[in-house]
Amino acid sequence: MPLNNEKILVTGVNSGLGKYIHESLPGSVGLNRDNKDTVLQEKKDYDLIIHSAFNSKRVIEEKDYYQYVQDNIFLTRDLCNLEHKKMVYISSIDVYSSECSDYKLSKLMAESIVRRCAENHLIFRCSSMIGPTMRNNTFMKLYREDRPVVGLTAYSTFNYVLQSDILDAIVESCDKDVQGVYDFVSSTTMSLFEVAKFFNKTPKLQFGAHTYLTPEAIDANTLNNIFPNLKKTSKQVIEKYLEVYNG
């Protein structure tokens, strides 16, 4: 990996994308809740900060709002105040959602901080990420469980991208000095029914009542023009994941 010799800080390293990136970049500094204050107080300078940490609670009790703002807004500001040459912020396509939510608003606020305060910033608005460190989400239930029960309707739609492709794009963006805001999405979406059918789970699957729809505003073309090797359909993303991690 070309970034091995750089001074890199990765946030959110206990799980998900942050964990995958941290483990893939030997020598990188990993930030989590336990060491956050120590890492920030050291005030080291970094060549690259990859900020993927986020408190993603969808329902927040009044007493938890301080921690929610601390995790999502103040941490982003504090990271921007560290000396760095480039910052990559991992956002979400849910910023395009027609529904107003704390999650959407916090992502937009954090993006605004990065745009205003970070040096040489790059923001990836990512769709559903799959990879070796993903959490036990609906996709994993369909993949692993014999008789999965999910909370979403069959008409829910998802756009899938690989954790490894995100890391490759970050590395390449440093070489090409890519800046700005991009939707990190595949070229097609899939309904949950199509995903279940792909895994041969439709006869055994119990769907739920809530519908999640991938926002229609996402744009795959802009990113693919810069990183043409990343162009995949959601089905190709799933097939690649199975090829690499399921032998």
C-alpha positions as CSV (number, residue, x, y, z in Angstrom):
1,M,0.0,0.0,0.0
2,P,1.6,3.3,-1.1
3,L,0.5,5.1,2.1
4,N,2.5,2.8,4.5
5,N,5.2,5.4,4.9
6,E,2.9,8.3,5.5
7,K,1.7,9.6,8.9
8,I,-2.0,8.6,8.9
9,L,-4.8,8.9,11.5
10,V,-7.9,6.8,11.1
11,T,-11.0,7.2,13.3
12,G,-13.7,4.7,14.1
13,V,-11.3,1.8,14.2
14,N,-13.4,-0.5,16.5
15,S,-15.6,-1.7,13.7
16,G,-16.8,-1.1,10.1
17,L,-14.8,0.8,7.5
18,G,-12.5,2.5,10.1
19,K,-11.4,-0.9,11.4
20,Y,-10.8,-2.2,7.8
21,I,-8.8,0.8,6.8
22,H,-6.7,0.8,10.0
23,E,-5.9,-2.8,9.7
24,S,-5.0,-2.4,6.0
25,L,-2.6,0.5,6.7
26,P,0.1,-0.8,9.1
27,G,1.6,2.0,11.2
28,S,-1.5,4.1,11.0
29,V,-2.8,5.7,14.3
30,G,-6.2,4.4,15.2
31,L,-8.6,6.6,17.2
32,N,-11.6,5.3,19.2
33,R,-13.6,6.4,22.2
34,D,-11.0,5.0,24.6
35,N,-8.0,6.9,23.3
36,K,-9.6,9.9,21.7
37,D,-8.6,12.5,24.3
38,T,-5.0,11.2,24.3
39,V,-4.6,11.2,20.5
40,L,-6.1,14.7,20.2
41,Q,-4.0,16.2,23.1
42,E,-0.8,14.9,21.5
43,K,-1.4,17.3,18.6
44,K,0.7,15.4,16.2
45,D,0.8,16.4,12.5
46,Y,-0.5,14.0,9.9
47,D,-0.1,13.5,6.2
48,L,-3.6,12.1,6.0
49,I,-6.6,11.9,8.3
50,I,-9.4,9.4,7.4
51,H,-12.4,10.3,9.5
52,S,-15.0,7.5,9.4
53,A,-16.1,7.5,13.1
54,F,-19.8,8.4,13.6
55,N,-22.4,8.0,16.3
56,S,-25.1,6.6,14.1
57,K,-27.9,6.3,16.6
58,R,-31.2,6.9,14.8
59,V,-33.2,7.5,17.9
60,I,-31.6,9.8,20.5
61,E,-32.9,10.4,24.0
62,E,-32.6,13.9,25.3
63,K,-29.9,13.0,27.7
64,D,-27.8,11.6,24.9
65,Y,-27.7,14.7,22.6
66,Y,-24.5,16.1,24.2
67,Q,-22.7,12.8,23.5
68,Y,-24.2,12.7,20.0
69,V,-22.9,16.2,19.2
70,Q,-19.6,15.5,20.8
71,D,-19.1,12.4,18.7
72,N,-20.2,13.8,15.4
73,I,-19.7,17.5,15.4
74,F,-17.0,18.5,17.9
75,L,-14.8,15.5,17.0
76,T,-14.8,16.6,13.4
77,R,-13.9,20.1,14.4
78,D,-11.1,18.9,16.6
79,L,-9.7,16.7,13.8
80,C,-9.7,19.6,11.4
81,N,-7.6,21.6,14.0
82,L,-4.8,19.0,13.9
83,E,-2.0,19.7,11.5
84,H,-2.6,17.7,8.3
85,K,-2.0,17.7,4.6
86,K,-5.3,16.0,3.6
87,M,-8.5,14.9,5.2
88,V,-10.9,12.3,3.9
89,Y,-14.4,12.4,5.5
90,I,-16.7,9.4,5.1
91,S,-20.2,10.7,4.8
92,S,-23.4,9.1,3.6
93,I,-25.9,9.2,0.7
94,D,-28.6,9.7,3.3
95,V,-27.8,13.4,3.1
96,Y,-30.1,13.2,0.0
97,S,-32.9,11.7,2.0
98,S,-36.2,13.5,1.8
99,E,-36.8,12.8,5.4
100,C,-35.4,15.1,8.1
101,S,-33.4,13.2,10.7
102,D,-30.6,13.8,13.3
103,Y,-28.4,11.5,11.3
104,K,-28.8,13.5,8.0
105,L,-28.4,16.8,9.7
106,S,-25.3,15.7,11.6
107,K,-23.7,14.4,8.4
108,L,-24.3,17.7,6.7
109,M,-23.0,19.7,9.6
110,A,-19.8,17.6,9.7
111,E,-19.4,17.9,6.0
112,S,-19.7,21.7,6.3
113,I,-17.0,21.7,9.0
114,V,-14.6,19.7,6.8
115,R,-15.3,21.9,3.8
116,R,-14.6,25.1,5.8
117,C,-11.8,24.0,8.1
118,A,-9.9,21.0,6.7
119,E,-6.9,21.2,4.4
120,N,-7.2,19.6,1.0
121,H,-10.5,17.8,1.9
122,L,-12.2,14.9,0.2
123,I,-15.7,13.8,1.1
124,F,-17.1,10.5,0.1
125,R,-20.9,10.1,0.4
126,C,-21.0,6.4,0.6
127,S,-23.9,3.9,0.1
128,S,-24.1,0.6,1.9
129,M,-20.6,-0.7,2.5
130,I,-19.8,-4.4,2.6
131,G,-16.5,-6.0,3.6
132,P,-14.8,-8.2,6.2
133,T,-15.4,-5.8,9.1
134,M,-19.0,-4.9,8.4
135,R,-21.6,-5.0,11.2
136,N,-24.3,-7.6,11.4
137,N,-26.8,-5.8,9.2
138,T,-29.6,-6.8,6.9
139,F,-27.2,-7.9,4.2
140,M,-25.3,-10.2,6.5
141,K,-28.5,-11.7,7.8
142,L,-29.5,-12.6,4.2
143,Y,-26.1,-14.0,3.6
144,R,-25.5,-16.0,6.7
145,E,-28.8,-17.0,8.3
146,D,-30.8,-20.0,7.1
147,R,-34.2,-18.4,7.9
148,P,-33.5,-14.7,8.1
149,V,-36.0,-12.3,9.7
150,V,-35.5,-8.6,8.6
151,G,-37.3,-5.4,9.5
152,L,-37.5,-4.1,5.9
153,T,-40.0,-4.7,3.1
154,A,-39.0,-6.6,0.0
155,Y,-39.3,-3.3,-1.9
156,S,-36.5,-1.6,0.0
157,T,-33.5,-0.8,-2.2
158,F,-29.8,-0.8,-1.5
159,N,-26.7,0.4,-3.4
160,Y,-23.7,-1.6,-2.4
161,V,-20.0,-0.7,-2.4
162,L,-16.9,-2.5,-1.2
163,Q,-14.8,-1.4,1.8
164,S,-11.7,-2.3,-0.3
165,D,-12.8,-0.1,-3.2
166,I,-13.2,2.9,-0.8
167,L,-9.7,2.4,0.5
168,D,-8.3,2.0,-3.0
169,A,-10.0,5.3,-4.0
170,I,-8.5,7.1,-0.9
171,V,-5.0,5.9,-1.9
172,E,-5.5,6.9,-5.5
173,S,-6.9,10.2,-4.5
174,C,-3.7,11.0,-2.7
175,D,-1.7,10.2,-5.8
176,K,-4.0,12.3,-8.0
177,D,-4.7,15.0,-5.5
178,V,-8.4,14.5,-5.8
179,Q,-10.5,17.0,-3.8
180,G,-14.2,17.8,-3.4
181,V,-17.4,15.9,-2.6
182,Y,-18.3,12.7,-4.4
183,D,-21.0,10.1,-4.2
184,F,-19.3,6.8,-3.6
185,V,-21.9,4.5,-5.1
186,S,-22.2,1.6,-7.5
187,S,-23.9,2.1,-10.9
188,T,-27.1,0.2,-9.9
189,T,-29.3,-0.5,-6.9
190,M,-31.0,-3.8,-5.9
191,S,-34.2,-4.4,-4.1
192,L,-34.1,-6.5,-0.9
193,F,-36.1,-9.1,-2.7
194,E,-33.4,-9.3,-5.4
195,V,-30.7,-9.6,-2.8
196,A,-32.6,-12.4,-1.0
197,K,-33.2,-14.1,-4.4
198,F,-29.4,-13.9,-5.1
199,F,-28.8,-15.8,-1.9
200,N,-31.6,-18.2,-2.5
201,K,-33.4,-17.1,0.7
202,T,-36.8,-15.9,-0.7
203,P,-38.8,-19.0,0.3
204,K,-37.5,-18.8,3.9
205,L,-37.3,-15.1,4.4
206,Q,-39.7,-13.0,6.6
207,F,-39.8,-9.4,5.5
208,G,-40.7,-6.5,7.8
209,A,-42.9,-3.4,7.5
210,H,-40.4,-0.5,7.1
211,T,-39.2,0.5,3.6
212,Y,-35.7,2.0,3.0
213,L,-35.2,3.5,-0.5
214,T,-31.8,4.5,-1.9
215,P,-32.0,8.3,-2.7
216,E,-32.5,8.9,-6.4
217,A,-30.2,11.9,-6.4
218,I,-27.0,9.8,-6.1
219,D,-24.5,10.1,-9.0
220,A,-22.1,7.4,-9.9
221,N,-20.7,8.9,-13.1
222,T,-18.6,11.7,-11.5
223,L,-16.6,9.3,-9.4
224,N,-16.3,6.7,-12.2
225,N,-14.8,9.4,-14.4
226,I,-12.0,9.8,-11.9
227,F,-11.6,6.2,-10.8
228,P,-12.9,4.1,-13.8
229,N,-11.7,0.8,-12.3
230,L,-14.3,1.3,-9.5
231,K,-17.2,1.0,-11.8
232,K,-19.4,-1.9,-10.7
233,T,-23.1,-2.7,-10.3
234,S,-24.4,-3.7,-6.9
235,K,-24.6,-7.3,-8.0
236,Q,-20.9,-7.2,-9.1
237,V,-20.0,-5.8,-5.7
238,I,-21.7,-8.7,-3.9
239,E,-20.1,-11.2,-6.3
240,K,-16.7,-9.7,-5.6
241,Y,-17.2,-9.8,-1.9
242,L,-18.1,-13.5,-2.1
243,E,-15.2,-14.2,-4.3
244,V,-12.7,-12.6,-2.0
245,Y,-14.1,-13.5,1.4
246,N,-15.9,-16.8,0.8
247,G,-13.3,-18.5,-1.3
